[in-house]
Amino acid sequence: MAQKTRLQNCIEDLSAIFKKYASEDGDSETLSKAEAKKLLLNEMPELLEKTSDMDKVKEIADDLDMDGDGKIDFIEFMTMVMTLGFMCHLMDQEEK
């Protein structure tokens, strides 16, 4: 079997991170708002290091729930990841 590529590993890592936090309430298919907040605080502390206001964390978690069903599914999570990836790419381009 061929060795996994970096991209394959990244995708598997993203899926594992989502499942780790989503599984805390017994439903591994969606993140509750509390699970989303915990994920943001633990996995993206630099994004929030300047945000001492927990209301901002709640707002970010609420914004992730694009369909308004009260939970964040994997597609909504990946939309956030892609947006952050795009922002990082733009910042890298500006530094050059």
Secondary structure as GFF3:
##gff-version 3
##sequence-region A 1 96
A	DSSP	alpha_helix	6	22	.	.	.	ID=ss1
A	DSSP	three_ten_helix	23	25	.	.	.	ID=ss2
A	DSSP	beta_strand	30	31	.	.	.	ID=ss3
A	DSSP	alpha_helix	33	43	.	.	.	ID=ss4
A	DSSP	alpha_helix	45	48	.	.	.	ID=ss5
A	DSSP	alpha_helix	54	64	.	.	.	ID=ss6
A	DSSP	beta_strand	72	73	.	.	.	ID=ss7
A	DSSP	alpha_helix	74	95	.	.	.	ID=ss8
###
